[in-house]
Amino acid sequence: MEKGKLKNVFAAVLLAGSLLSLSLPAVRAQVRAQGASPLNRILIIYDASNSMNARWQSASKMALSKKLIAGIIDSLDAVPNVQLALRAYGHQSPYPPLDCGDSRLEVPFAPGNGKKINHVIRTLVPKGATPIAYSLREAAKDFPPCEDCRNLIILITDGIEECGGDPCQASFYLQQQGIALKPFIIGIGDDFSHDFQCVGEYFDASDEADFIRAFEIVISQALNSTTAQVNLLDADGLPTVSNVNMTFYDHVSGKVLYNYVHTLDYHGRPDTLTLDPLHVYDLEVHTLPPLRLDSIVVRTGRHNMVALDAAQGNLVVSMKGSRAAVTGNTPCVVRRRGSTEIVNVQYVNDNARYITGKYDVDILTLPPVRLKDVEISPEKTTTVELPMLGILTFSRSVEGYGTLYSLREDGSQERVYSFDPARKVETLYLRPGTYRVVNRSKYNLRASATREKTFVLNPGASVSVTL
């Protein structure tokens, strides 16, 4: 294919994701319409090892790949908001011997450097080894710091690692550190997909046409976003749940990529989101407890659907008739049934929504109320109603050491509260029940000086105890 024709074909698919007849000015206009941010930085890692001298179709792999890449570089160079760089390996030292450090950044990132990259590619002479892992590790240095950049790598190779390195580990490091997204690999000649599955997304180029198609797909994915919707399903399996926060994370690095408040559009359907297809996502929906779905892959050229079961109901812990000053500061600790992990802390008379299921609820009154297997049903409100609290006023003439006990029906007692030794008067809000106060003066050092008093506290009543 001639260079001019290649350039037109490539421009026609660039950013469109299909073989539409777009001129290069139309491509530029589309990029501007999508916004000038972030900057897309594409590092081409080019195989110039000795094996590229082998014949491929009508010429050597090196000669044909140079010819095919030239038009691609020209087209990319003309696209706004894209910068290119070139790293080559296997071009400095002849083989043998094996030089596993033969990799160099030949053209760093800069605006409008496509002609320079093409010039350097034309001068490359295949000589040496294939240090892919080393090249990927060195690529970490090729991307200058940038707060709003998408860093992409396209590896063009006709072989696999020769130097004992681990390309998978090197690729994982780049992604985990947030240096670059998952690399694209275009394999020339033989099919090396098995060796590169863990490195990135592999495209087989068994002939010239495959090479062009592979590059079209790579660039379309690299520079295009895609659409998706998150279906939060109710108890009937319908996507009606909404108005909750959700976060998309990068699966490898854990970096927060998008925060959205889920909404339904004017037709009652989950709103359409725009996502970068180069990430593998972990999604967290911030319900109580949160819902999570890991390793989500979105594809260009289609509207992606993500679904989670999110039926919810409400929980209210109520003390009817109690003053807000009494109940408003009473926390309720909510856990999944049988779990020690806290799902939420809500307060008495508050209304909170939870994913349907059974929960254990600790209401931190004095003494606490421990409820097991509280069931939350879809779109229903589960109400736990407690009797009004009573008020205890405890006073003593001098400082001392005192403890409040709750008396059980079998006559045993449970510690509820230890009074402040330095205070003479304290007021407590307590659940109705039978209690005992035990106290000894700070200045009387005989155990026999201990005094106690038992009393009954009714709902809404006040009791004064003096020792």
C-alpha positions as CSV (number, residue, x, y, z in Angstrom):
1,M,0.0,0.0,0.0
2,E,1.4,3.4,-0.9
3,K,2.2,5.9,1.8
4,G,-0.4,8.4,0.7
5,K,-3.2,5.9,0.5
6,L,-2.2,4.5,3.9
7,K,-2.4,8.0,5.4
8,N,-5.9,8.5,4.1
9,V,-7.1,5.1,5.3
10,F,-5.6,5.6,8.7
11,A,-7.0,9.1,9.1
12,A,-10.4,7.7,8.1
13,V,-10.5,5.4,11.1
14,L,-8.6,7.5,13.6
15,L,-10.9,8.3,16.6
16,A,-13.9,7.0,14.7
17,G,-13.5,3.3,15.5
18,S,-14.9,2.3,12.1
19,L,-14.0,2.6,8.4
20,L,-15.8,5.9,7.8
21,S,-14.5,8.3,5.1
22,L,-13.3,11.1,7.4
23,S,-10.7,13.6,6.2
24,L,-7.9,14.6,8.5
25,P,-9.5,18.0,9.2
26,A,-12.7,16.2,10.3
27,V,-10.6,14.1,12.7
28,R,-9.0,17.2,14.2
29,A,-12.5,18.8,14.6
30,Q,-13.7,15.7,16.4
31,V,-10.8,15.8,18.8
32,R,-11.4,19.4,19.6
33,A,-15.1,18.7,20.2
34,Q,-14.1,16.0,22.7
35,G,-12.0,18.5,24.6
36,A,-8.3,19.3,24.8
37,S,-7.7,17.3,28.0
38,P,-6.1,15.0,28.8
39,L,-2.9,14.9,26.7
40,N,-2.5,11.5,25.0
41,R,1.2,10.5,25.0
42,I,2.0,7.4,22.8
43,L,5.4,5.8,23.2
44,I,6.2,3.4,20.3
45,I,8.7,0.7,21.3
46,Y,10.1,-0.6,18.1
47,D,11.8,-3.9,17.5
48,A,15.1,-3.4,15.6
49,S,16.6,-6.7,16.6
50,N,18.5,-9.1,14.2
51,S,15.3,-11.1,13.5
52,M,13.7,-8.2,11.8
53,N,16.0,-8.9,8.8
54,A,13.9,-12.0,8.0
55,R,11.6,-11.9,5.0
56,W,7.9,-10.9,5.5
57,Q,5.6,-10.9,2.5
58,S,7.3,-8.9,-0.2
59,A,10.3,-7.6,1.7
60,S,12.1,-7.9,5.0
61,K,10.1,-7.3,8.2
62,M,12.1,-4.2,8.9
63,A,11.6,-2.7,5.4
64,L,7.9,-3.3,5.3
65,S,7.2,-2.2,8.9
66,K,9.1,1.0,8.3
67,K,7.0,1.7,5.2
68,L,3.7,0.9,7.0
69,I,4.6,2.9,10.1
70,A,5.5,6.0,8.2
71,G,2.0,6.8,7.2
72,I,0.7,6.1,10.7
73,I,3.2,8.4,12.3
74,D,2.3,11.2,9.9
75,S,-1.4,10.8,10.7
76,L,-1.0,10.7,14.4
77,D,1.3,13.7,14.3
78,A,-1.4,15.8,12.8
79,V,-4.0,14.9,15.5
80,P,-4.4,17.6,18.2
81,N,-3.7,16.7,21.8
82,V,-1.4,13.8,20.9
83,Q,2.4,13.6,21.4
84,L,4.6,10.8,20.3
85,A,8.0,9.3,21.3
86,L,10.1,6.5,20.0
87,R,12.2,3.9,21.9
88,A,14.0,1.2,19.9
89,Y,15.9,-1.9,20.9
90,G,18.3,-4.3,19.3
91,H,19.8,-1.6,17.0
92,Q,23.0,-0.7,18.7
93,S,25.0,-3.9,19.3
94,P,25.4,-6.8,16.8
95,Y,24.3,-10.3,17.7
96,P,26.1,-12.3,18.8
97,P,27.1,-11.5,21.6
98,L,23.8,-10.9,23.4
99,D,23.5,-7.3,24.6
100,C,20.5,-7.2,26.9
101,G,20.9,-3.5,27.6
102,D,20.4,-2.6,23.9
103,S,17.5,-0.2,24.3
104,R,17.4,3.5,24.0
105,L,14.9,6.4,23.8
106,E,15.6,7.8,20.4
107,V,13.0,10.5,20.2
108,P,11.5,12.0,23.4
109,F,8.0,13.4,23.7
110,A,7.4,16.7,22.0
111,P,4.7,18.4,19.9
112,G,5.0,17.8,16.2
113,N,7.9,15.4,16.2
114,G,6.4,12.8,13.8
115,K,8.9,13.7,11.0
116,K,11.8,13.2,13.3
117,I,10.5,9.8,14.5
118,N,10.1,8.7,10.9
119,H,13.6,9.9,10.0
120,V,15.0,7.9,13.0
121,I,13.0,4.8,12.0
122,R,14.3,5.0,8.5
123,T,17.9,5.0,9.8
124,L,17.5,2.0,12.1
125,V,19.5,-1.1,11.1
126,P,18.4,-4.4,12.8
127,K,21.4,-5.9,14.6
128,G,21.0,-7.4,18.1
129,A,18.8,-9.0,20.8
130,T,15.2,-8.6,22.0
131,P,15.3,-7.2,25.5
132,I,11.5,-6.6,25.8
133,A,11.3,-6.6,29.7
134,Y,14.3,-4.2,29.9
135,S,12.7,-1.9,27.4
136,L,9.4,-1.8,29.3
137,R,11.2,-1.0,32.5
138,E,13.2,1.7,30.9
139,A,10.0,3.1,29.4
140,A,9.1,4.3,32.8
141,K,11.7,7.0,32.4
142,D,10.4,8.1,29.0
143,F,7.2,9.8,30.3
144,P,8.0,13.2,32.0
145,P,5.8,14.0,35.0
146,C,2.3,15.2,33.9
147,E,-0.8,15.6,36.0
148,D,-3.3,15.2,33.2
149,C,-1.9,12.8,30.7
150,R,-2.8,9.4,29.4
151,N,0.4,7.4,28.8
152,L,0.2,4.7,26.2
153,I,2.7,2.2,24.9
154,I,2.6,0.4,21.5
155,L,5.1,-2.4,21.3
156,I,5.9,-3.6,17.7
157,T,7.9,-6.8,17.7
158,D,8.5,-10.0,15.7
159,G,9.6,-12.1,18.6
160,I,9.5,-12.8,22.4
161,E,11.9,-12.0,25.2
162,E,15.4,-13.2,24.7
163,C,17.2,-11.9,27.7
164,G,15.5,-13.8,30.6
165,G,13.5,-10.8,31.7
166,D,9.8,-10.9,32.7
167,P,7.8,-8.6,30.4
168,C,4.6,-9.4,32.4
169,Q,6.2,-8.2,35.6
170,A,7.6,-5.1,33.8
171,S,4.1,-4.3,32.4
172,F,2.5,-4.8,35.7
173,Y,4.9,-2.4,37.3
174,L,4.1,0.3,34.8
175,Q,0.4,-0.1,35.4
176,Q,0.6,-0.5,39.2
177,Q,2.6,2.7,39.5
178,G,0.3,4.6,37.3
179,I,3.1,5.3,34.8
180,A,1.3,3.9,31.7
181,L,-1.8,2.1,30.8
182,K,-1.8,-1.6,29.7
183,P,0.5,-1.8,26.6
184,F,-0.7,-2.7,23.1
185,I,1.5,-5.3,21.3
186,I,1.5,-5.8,17.6
187,G,3.2,-9.1,16.7
188,I,4.8,-9.3,13.2
189,G,4.8,-12.6,11.4
190,D,4.2,-15.4,13.9
191,D,1.5,-15.5,16.5
192,F,3.0,-14.7,19.9
193,S,-0.4,-14.1,21.7
194,H,0.3,-16.8,24.4
195,D,3.5,-15.1,25.4
196,F,2.0,-11.6,25.6
197,Q,-1.4,-12.2,27.2
198,C,-0.1,-11.0,30.6
199,V,1.8,-8.1,29.1
200,G,-1.1,-6.2,27.4
201,E,-3.6,-6.4,24.5
202,Y,-2.0,-8.4,21.7
203,F,-2.8,-8.0,18.0
204,D,-1.5,-10.5,15.4
205,A,-0.1,-9.1,12.2
206,S,0.5,-12.1,9.9
207,D,0.6,-9.9,6.8
208,E,0.6,-6.2,5.8
209,A,-3.2,-5.9,5.8
210,D,-3.3,-7.3,9.4
211,F,-0.7,-4.9,10.4
212,I,-2.7,-1.9,9.2
213,R,-5.9,-3.3,10.8
214,A,-4.1,-3.9,14.1
215,F,-2.9,-0.3,14.2
216,E,-6.3,1.0,13.3
217,I,-7.8,-0.9,16.2
218,V,-5.1,0.1,18.6
219,I,-5.3,3.8,17.8
220,S,-9.1,3.8,17.9
221,Q,-9.0,2.3,21.3
222,A,-6.1,4.5,22.4
223,L,-7.8,7.8,21.5
224,N,-11.5,7.0,21.8
225,S,-13.7,6.8,24.9
226,T,-16.7,4.5,25.1
227,T,-20.1,4.5,26.8
228,A,-21.5,2.5,29.7
229,Q,-24.3,2.4,32.1
230,V,-24.5,1.0,35.6
231,N,-27.8,-0.9,36.3
232,L,-28.6,-1.0,40.0
233,L,-31.2,-3.7,40.2
234,D,-34.2,-3.7,42.6
235,A,-35.7,-6.8,44.1
236,D,-37.6,-7.4,40.8
237,G,-34.4,-7.2,38.8
238,L,-35.2,-3.8,37.3
239,P,-32.7,-0.9,37.2
240,T,-34.6,1.5,39.3
241,V,-32.2,2.0,42.2
242,S,-30.4,5.4,41.9
243,N,-29.1,8.5,43.6
244,V,-26.1,6.8,45.3
245,N,-22.4,7.6,44.9
246,M,-20.2,5.2,42.9
247,T,-16.4,5.1,42.2
248,F,-14.5,3.6,39.4
249,Y,-10.9,2.5,40.3
250,D,-8.1,1.3,38.1
251,H,-8.0,-2.4,38.7
252,V,-4.2,-2.6,38.8
253,S,-3.1,0.6,40.5
254,G,-6.2,1.2,42.7
255,K,-6.2,4.8,41.6
256,V,-9.6,6.6,41.7
257,L,-10.6,7.4,38.1
258,Y,-14.2,8.5,38.2
259,N,-16.7,9.6,40.9
260,Y,-20.3,9.7,39.9
261,V,-23.6,10.1,41.7
262,H,-25.8,7.6,39.9
263,T,-28.9,9.0,38.3
264,L,-31.7,8.0,36.0
265,D,-32.3,10.1,32.9
266,Y,-35.6,11.8,31.9
267,H,-36.8,8.4,30.6
268,G,-36.2,6.6,33.8
269,R,-33.1,4.8,32.5
270,P,-29.6,4.7,34.1
271,D,-27.6,7.6,32.7
272,T,-24.9,7.0,30.1
273,L,-21.3,7.4,31.3
274,T,-18.2,8.1,29.3
275,L,-15.3,5.8,30.2
276,D,-11.8,5.2,29.0
277,P,-11.7,1.7,27.4
278,L,-8.0,1.3,28.2
279,H,-8.6,0.7,31.9
280,V,-9.8,-2.4,33.6
281,Y,-12.1,-1.1,36.3
282,D,-13.1,-2.0,39.8
283,L,-16.5,-0.4,40.7
284,E,-17.6,0.4,44.2
285,V,-21.2,1.6,44.8
286,H,-21.4,3.4,48.1
287,T,-24.6,1.8,49.4
288,L,-24.7,0.5,53.0
289,P,-22.9,-1.9,52.9
290,P,-21.0,-1.0,49.7
291,L,-21.3,-3.1,46.6
292,R,-18.3,-4.0,44.6
293,L,-17.6,-5.5,41.2
294,D,-14.0,-6.1,40.1
295,S,-12.2,-6.5,36.8
296,I,-14.7,-4.7,34.5
297,V,-13.6,-4.5,30.9
298,V,-15.4,-2.0,28.6
299,R,-15.2,-2.3,24.9
300,T,-15.1,0.4,22.2
301,G,-17.8,0.4,19.6
302,R,-20.5,-0.8,21.9
303,H,-22.6,0.4,24.8
304,N,-21.4,-1.5,27.9
305,M,-23.8,-2.7,30.6
306,V,-22.7,-3.2,34.2
307,A,-25.3,-4.6,36.6
308,L,-25.4,-5.1,40.4
309,D,-28.1,-6.3,42.7
310,A,-28.9,-3.3,44.9
311,A,-32.3,-3.7,46.4
312,Q,-32.6,-1.6,49.6
313,G,-34.8,-1.0,52.6
314,N,-34.9,1.4,55.5
315,L,-34.0,1.1,59.2
316,V,-35.3,3.4,61.9
317,V,-34.5,3.0,65.6
318,S,-37.2,5.0,67.4
319,M,-37.8,6.3,70.9
320,K,-41.2,8.0,70.6
321,G,-41.9,10.7,73.1
322,S,-38.2,11.2,74.1
323,R,-36.7,14.6,73.8
324,A,-34.3,15.1,70.9
325,A,-31.6,16.2,73.4
326,V,-31.9,12.7,75.1
327,T,-32.0,10.5,72.0
328,G,-30.2,12.5,69.3
329,N,-26.8,11.6,70.5
330,T,-27.5,7.9,70.9
331,P,-25.5,6.0,68.2
332,C,-26.6,2.6,66.7
333,V,-23.9,0.4,65.4
334,V,-25.0,-1.7,62.4
335,R,-23.2,-4.8,61.2
336,R,-24.0,-7.6,58.8
337,R,-25.4,-10.6,60.6
338,G,-22.6,-12.5,62.2
339,S,-19.9,-10.1,61.1
340,T,-17.7,-7.9,63.2
341,E,-17.2,-5.3,60.5
342,I,-19.2,-2.1,61.1
343,V,-21.5,-1.2,58.2
344,N,-22.8,2.1,59.5
345,V,-23.3,4.2,62.7
346,Q,-26.7,5.8,62.6
347,Y,-28.5,7.7,65.4
348,V,-31.8,7.1,67.2
349,N,-34.7,8.5,65.2
350,D,-32.6,8.7,62.0
351,N,-33.7,6.9,58.8
352,A,-30.9,5.0,56.9
353,R,-31.0,2.8,53.8
354,Y,-29.4,-0.6,53.7
355,I,-29.0,-3.4,51.2
356,T,-31.6,-6.0,51.9
357,G,-30.7,-8.8,54.3
358,K,-30.2,-9.4,58.0
359,Y,-28.2,-7.2,60.4
360,D,-27.0,-7.1,64.0
361,V,-27.7,-3.7,65.6
362,D,-26.1,-2.5,68.8
363,I,-28.0,0.6,70.2
364,L,-25.5,2.3,72.5
365,T,-27.8,3.4,75.3
366,L,-26.9,2.7,78.9
367,P,-27.0,-0.2,79.1
368,P,-26.7,-1.1,75.4
369,V,-29.4,-2.9,73.4
370,R,-28.2,-5.8,71.3
371,L,-30.5,-6.9,68.5
372,K,-29.8,-9.9,66.3
373,D,-31.2,-10.7,62.8
374,V,-32.9,-7.5,62.1
375,E,-34.3,-7.9,58.6
376,I,-34.2,-5.2,56.0
377,S,-36.8,-5.9,53.3
378,P,-37.0,-4.3,49.8
379,E,-38.5,-0.8,49.9
380,K,-39.9,-1.3,53.4
381,T,-39.0,0.5,56.6
382,T,-38.0,-1.7,59.5
383,T,-38.7,0.1,62.8
384,V,-37.2,-0.8,66.1
385,E,-39.0,1.0,68.8
386,L,-37.5,1.4,72.3
387,P,-39.2,2.7,75.5
388,M,-38.3,6.2,76.6
389,L,-35.2,6.7,78.6
390,G,-35.2,7.7,82.2
391,I,-32.9,10.1,84.0
392,L,-30.7,9.2,87.0
393,T,-29.1,12.0,89.0
394,F,-26.4,10.6,91.3
395,S,-24.9,12.8,94.0
396,R,-22.5,12.3,96.9
397,S,-21.1,14.7,99.5
398,V,-17.4,13.9,98.7
399,E,-15.5,12.4,95.8
400,G,-15.4,8.7,95.6
401,Y,-15.4,5.5,93.6
402,G,-18.8,4.4,92.4
403,T,-20.2,2.0,89.8
404,L,-23.7,1.6,88.4
405,Y,-25.1,-1.9,87.8
406,S,-28.1,-3.2,86.0
407,L,-29.9,-6.0,87.8
408,R,-31.0,-9.0,85.7
409,E,-34.2,-11.1,86.4
410,D,-32.1,-13.9,87.9
411,G,-30.6,-11.5,90.5
412,S,-27.2,-11.2,88.9
413,Q,-25.8,-7.8,88.0
414,E,-24.0,-6.3,85.0
415,R,-21.7,-3.2,85.1
416,V,-23.2,-0.3,83.2
417,Y,-21.1,2.7,84.2
418,S,-18.2,3.8,86.4
419,F,-18.7,7.3,87.9
420,D,-16.0,9.9,87.6
421,P,-14.1,9.8,91.0
422,A,-13.5,13.5,90.9
423,R,-17.2,14.5,90.4
424,K,-19.8,14.8,93.1
425,V,-22.8,14.9,90.8
426,E,-23.5,13.1,87.5
427,T,-26.6,12.8,85.3
428,L,-27.2,9.7,83.1
429,Y,-29.9,8.8,80.6
430,L,-30.7,5.1,81.2
431,R,-33.0,2.5,79.8
432,P,-35.9,1.6,82.1
433,G,-35.0,-1.2,84.5
434,T,-33.8,-2.0,88.0
435,Y,-30.3,-0.7,89.0
436,R,-27.9,-0.6,91.8
437,V,-25.4,2.1,92.7
438,V,-22.3,1.0,94.7
439,N,-20.0,3.7,96.1
440,R,-17.1,4.3,98.6
441,S,-15.7,7.7,99.7
442,K,-12.3,8.6,98.4
443,Y,-11.2,9.4,101.9
444,N,-12.4,6.3,103.7
445,L,-9.9,3.5,103.2
446,R,-12.0,0.7,104.6
447,A,-13.9,-1.6,102.2
448,S,-16.6,-1.9,104.8
449,A,-17.4,1.8,104.1
450,T,-18.9,0.8,100.8
451,R,-22.5,1.9,100.4
452,E,-25.1,0.8,97.9
453,K,-28.7,1.6,96.8
454,T,-31.1,-0.2,94.5
455,F,-33.8,1.7,92.5
456,V,-36.3,1.2,89.7
457,L,-36.3,3.6,86.8
458,N,-39.5,3.8,84.7
459,P,-39.8,5.1,81.1
460,G,-39.6,8.9,81.0
461,A,-39.1,9.1,84.9
462,S,-36.4,10.8,86.9
463,V,-34.7,9.3,89.9
464,S,-32.2,11.0,92.3
465,V,-29.8,8.8,94.3
466,T,-27.6,10.2,97.0
467,L,-24.9,8.3,98.8
